[in-house]
Amino acid sequence: MPRGKGLRGVSSKERRQYEHIKESARKSGRYGRRAKEVAARTVMKEHKSKGHAKGR
C-alpha cells in the first residue's frame, strides 16, 4: 500500500480493509484502474464516519 498521501492516520485494521477492498475490486474487474482510489475513499469514509479526524 502506498505510504504517502492516501491513508495517513488510519489503524492497521483499516489498512487491511483497504487491501481487501482493492484486491476484491481487481479480481472482479470493477473500477478498472481506479481500484486503489475507490478502496482509499471507502476506508476514509468509514474512518471519518467513526469521528476520527483526517490524518490522526
N, C-alpha and C positions, 0 to 999 in steps of 0.2 A: 504494500500500500504506500502511496506517496506520503512522505513525511512533511510536506510543506504546508501550503495554504489550506488544503482540503479539509482535514479533520483535526484541527488543533483543539485540545482540551476535552476530548471525549475519553470515556473509560475503555478499558480493554474489552468489555462486553460489547460496547458499541463498535469497536474496531472489528471484532469478529462478525458482528451483524453486517457491517459494510462489506466484508469479504464474501459472506454468504449471499447477499443480495447481488453483488457484482458477478459472481460465478454462476448463480442461478439465471441471471439475465443473459449471460453469454451462452450458456448451454441451450437455453430455449430460443435463442436468436432474437430476443426482444431488445429494442432500443439500439441495436447496431453498435456503432462506435460510442454511443452515449452511455453505455452501461456504468462506467465509473461515475459519471456525473449524476445519474439517476440514483445510484447507491448512496453517494455522498449526500445528496439533497434529502433523501429519505431518512438517513441517520440523523442529520442535523435537525430535521423537522421534529423527529421524536425527542431529540436532546433538548430542544427549545421548549417543547410542549411539557416537559417534565420540570420546567422552571429553571433550567441551567442557563447561565449567560454564555454568549459565544466566546470561545477561547478560554474558558475557565474550567 
